[in-house]
């Protein structure tokens, strides 16, 4: 699969503490719709792109999203949406989204920072977002959209990995995958580094505790998929390394907003 990364716009309805988008970038206008389509067609023709990642900011805020999804679907492209999933809790928005694409060709990846609402919202600084995100993901699963729950591991939540795994199992059926990821440290302000940054060798017992719970569920018949990205192998014993995903191939194309 040959993938292009499309940052549709840097506007967002959350304010995550370690967001890599600067305040200056958040003020950039979204990518012009015609330019976006031209860019996709060019990448498809010259680079063989057959899938796209839609990102931002928050891609569901893009003004021309429905039309763009239809365009991507008509061109046979698989679509991954990196979204906080809040807007999918709105039935009107969800209906328009589903009418614009083939659900079988779409995957939505959503970060949940904690299994506790107050901790999740403490990170994204958006009151009520925890319940909206969960409702949005449940709506997507019910509509047949593939969902991945992403969990960014920080010093604040590293001891709770098993509890977070159990939370996902209680909250979503086993079609929802789980992706553990280290955070993008370039988005951290100096004042947040000490409270967020993980010392990876010290993470191992908490990772292994979570993996043991996952493996026990797999032995009992669970088909849920759990994997890690952007972690050094010192984060767990070699016994668990099969669940550490290798670094992905570089994107074949990239489009983003400009000042």
N, C-alpha and C positions, 0 to 999 in steps of 0.2 A: 504494500500500500504506500502511495506517495502522497504526502500530506502538506497542505499549505496552512499557515497561521494567519488569521485575519482578526486584527484588533479593530472592531467596528467603531468604537468611540470610547473615551476614557471616563465618561460620566458614570456615576454609580449611586445606588440607593443605600449603600452601606459605607462605613468608614473604618475599615480594618486597620489595626495598629501596625501591621507589617505589610501593608499594600505597597507594591513596587512602583505604582504610579505616583508621580509627584503632584503637588497641588497645581503646579504650572500646567502639567499635561492634562489634568482634569478639566481645564478650561478650553482645551483644543476642541474645535468643532468635529463632529463625527465625519467619517470618510464619506465623500460625496457618492451617492448611489450609483451613478453612471460609471464613475471611476472604479468603484468596487467591482462591478460586473465585468468591466473591461480587464481588470487585473486578474480575475478568476479565469476568464477565457484565455488570456495570454499564458497563464501558468499551466492550464490544462493542455494547451496546444504544444508549448515548448518544453515543459518539464514533466508532462505525463501525470499531473496531479489528478487523483481520483477521490480524494477526501479532504475536508477542510475542518479546522478548529476555529470556532467563533468565540472570540474573547473580547475583553475590554480593558478597563471598566466592566460594566455589566451589560452584556450583549442584548438582553431582552429590552433594554431601553432604546435600542436603535430605532429611529422613526420609521424606516422602511423594512423592518425585519420580516414581515409577512411576505412582501413581494420578493425579498432576497431569498427566503427559504424556498419559495416556489421556483425561483430561477435556479437555485442549486439542485433541487430535486429534478427539474426538467433536464438538467445536464448530467444526471446520473451520479452525482457526488454524494458520498457518505458525509454525515454531519455530526461533529461533536460540539456541544455547547458547554462552555465553562461558565456556569451561572450560579448565583446564590439561590435560585429557584423560588424566590419570594413571589414573583409575578404569576407563577403557575398555580398559586393558591386562588387566583382570580379566575373564575369559570369563564368569563367573557374572553379574557386574554388566552386562556388555555384552548378554548374552542377555535379561536383564530389561528393559533399556533398549529394545532393539529390539522386544520384545513389547508395549511400551507406546505405541508411536507408529508413524506411517507414515514410513519412512525417506525417502521422496520429498519430505516436507514439512519436513525437518529439516536445518539447517546448523550445524556446530560450528566455532567460531572459537577457535583456541588460540595463545597466545603462546609462541614459542621465542626466547630471548634471544640465543643464539649458536649457531654450528655446532660449537662446542667444548663438550663436556660440562662441563668444569670451570668455564668461564665462565658457562654457562647456570645451573648450580647455585650459582655464586657470587652470582648476582643473586637467585634465589629461595630460597637458603639451605636446600635440601632435597636431601639426598644420594640419588642413584639416580633422581631425577625425570626426567633427560634421557632415559634409556632407556625409562622407563615412558610418558612422553609420546609418544615416537616409536612405540612398540608400540601405544598406544591409538589414535593417528591412523591407523596402518596397518589396524588392526582395523575402524575406522569406514569407511574407504574400501572395504575388502573387502566390507562389508555394504551398500554403496550409499549411505552418508551423505555429503552434501556437506561438504567440509572446506576451511577457510581457515587457512593458517599466517600468524599475525600476528607481525611483528617490530618491537618497540619500539626505535627508534633513539636511542642515547645516545652520549655522548663515548667510552664504552668500546668500542663496536662500529661506530662510523660509518665507519671505514676498511676494514671487512671486508664491505661490502654485497654486492659482487660474489661474494665467497667464500660468503656466506650464501645468495645466490640459487643458486649452483651446488650447494650442499649440499642445498637443498630439491629441486632437479631430480634429484639422485642418489638421494634418500631416498624420495620420494613420486612417484607417477605424475602425469601432467599434469592430472588432475582436481582436484588440490589447488591452490587459488588461493594467491596471496601478497599479503598486505596489510602495507604499511609504515606505521608510525604514530609520531608523536612522543609522548613520555610525558606523563602527567598530572602536571605539576610541583607540583600541590597536595599530592601524596603524598610529596614529597621532604622529608627532614629537612635541617636546615641543614648537617650534616656531609657529606651525600651530594650536595649541589647542585653543588659544584665538579667532582666526578668524573663526574656524569651529564649535566648540562645541555649541550645542543648549541648552537653558534653557527651558525645556519642558512645564512648565505651561505658559510661555510667548508665546509659539507656538500656543496656542488654537485659538485665533481669526483668524489666517491665515489658519489653518486647517479647521475651521468651514466655512470660506468663500469659500474654495475650495469644501467642501462637499455640501454646498448649491447649487453651480453651477452644481455639479454632479447630485444631486437629482432632480433638475429642468429638466435636460436632460433626466433622467430616466422617469420622469412623461410625458415627451414629446415623449417617445418611444424608447430612446436609450437602447441598450442591452450591452453596455460596462461594464466591471467589474473593480471596483476600490477598493483597500483594503490596509491596513497598517500592517506592521510587525515591531517588535522590538521597539514599542513605549509604554511608560507608559500611562495608561488611563487618567492621568491628562493633556494629550495633547489635549483633546477635551471634550466638554460637554457629559454627558451620552447619550444624544439623538443620538449621532453618534457612539456609541460603537459597534454597530453591524458590523461596517466596520473595526474593529480592530481584526486582526486574532490572535488566540491563539498561544502560542509558539508551534512550531512543535515538534513531537516526535524525540528523538535522532536517529541519523543515525545507521543503523544496521551493517555498515561496513565502513571502511575508508582506502584509499590507497593514498600515497603521495610520491614525490621524496625524495631521501636520498642523503646526501653529499657523 
